[in-house]
Amino acid sequence: MGRNDVPAVFTIGDWTVRPSLRTVERSGERKVLEPKLIDVLTYLAGTAGAVVDKEQLLTDCWRGTFYGDNPVHKTIALIRKALGDDAKRPRYIATIRKRGYRVIAKVRSGGPQPRSTRRTAVSSIYRIALRSSRRIDALPRRRLLATVLIGFSAFVALCRTSLRG
């Protein structure tokens, strides 16, 4: 399936999601989400209601570039806030205790399709959205990493110099 075959829009419950624009829309209300939020939302929507554990989300959405103690929990909380969802009475994303997260709302892409095609299309949307957001996000992260490494190297050099002298 080529890039042009992938629908640019899917729905989750009553929200219309446009990954390339990073937007969710409902009844005239439009919200722009941060790249990581749209990546995770699109990824979960592409799993067809399966339970996805935290480690799988970290592996597939963060690709080893995460900071802080619990980026998955914080990201899911922000997605829920954007969708007006409640963790205690979820309509879109449910927490499966000690297992992970699961989309419980109906997910549709590009109109009615057979079940197997629908999952492939939504998964393809996720891959394209993730690729484009990674290109945007990668450069600032690399610059930050280089700055931190240079600063750490300078700190180590100063410590060694002060211990010797």
Secondary structure, 3 states (H helix, E strand, C coil): CCHHHCCCCEEECCEEEECCCCEEEECCEEEECCHHHHHHHHHHHCCCCCCECHHHHHHHHHCCCCCCCCHHHHHHHHHHHHHCCCCCCCCCEEEECCCEEEECCCEEECCCCCHHHHHHHHHHHHHHHHHHHHHHHHHHHHHHHHHHHHHHHHHHHHHHHHHHC
